[in-house]
Amino acid sequence: MRYIILKIILIAASVLTVICLGFGVLQHDLLFVGIGILLAFMTGLIYLQSRQMHNNPFLK
């Protein structure tokens, strides 16, 4: 169950990253580009966490 929730959050963060970066570049707004970069970093951390949870042999 936790793995599915992490995947949903990962997809939502990925979509928000693309939207923020696209909007920031389109409007030449560094605030949205900065938020997009932070969301990309968060997406990477969530991906690493989901891989760690999925490969944990003691979880089952």
C-alpha positions in Angstrom: 0.0 0.0 0.0 2.8 2.4 0.9 4.5 1.6 -2.4 1.4 2.6 -4.4 1.0 5.9 -2.5 4.7 6.7 -3.1 4.2 6.0 -6.9 1.2 8.4 -7.0 3.2 11.1 -5.2 6.1 10.5 -7.6 3.9 10.9 -10.6 2.2 14.1 -9.2 5.6 15.6 -8.3 6.9 14.8 -11.8 3.9 16.5 -13.4 4.3 19.6 -11.2 8.0 19.7 -12.0 7.3 19.9 -15.7 4.6 22.4 -15.3 6.7 24.7 -13.1 9.8 24.5 -15.3 7.7 25.1 -18.4 5.8 28.0 -16.9 9.0 29.5 -15.5 10.8 29.4 -18.8 7.8 30.6 -20.7 7.3 33.6 -18.4 11.0 34.2 -17.7 10.3 33.9 -14.0 13.1 32.6 -11.8 10.8 31.8 -8.9 9.0 29.1 -10.9 12.2 27.8 -12.3 13.6 27.5 -8.7 10.5 25.7 -7.5 10.7 23.4 -10.5 14.3 22.5 -9.7 13.3 21.8 -6.0 10.4 19.7 -7.2 12.8 17.8 -9.5 15.1 17.2 -6.5 12.2 16.0 -4.5 11.1 13.7 -7.3 14.5 12.1 -7.4 14.5 11.5 -3.6 11.0 10.0 -3.8 12.1 7.7 -6.6 15.1 6.5 -4.5 12.9 6.0 -1.5 10.4 3.9 -3.5 13.3 1.7 -4.9 14.6 1.2 -1.4 11.2 0.2 0.0 10.5 -2.1 -3.0 13.9 -3.9 -2.6 13.7 -4.4 1.2 13.6 -8.1 2.0 12.6 -7.6 5.6 9.4 -5.7 4.7 7.4 -8.8 3.7 
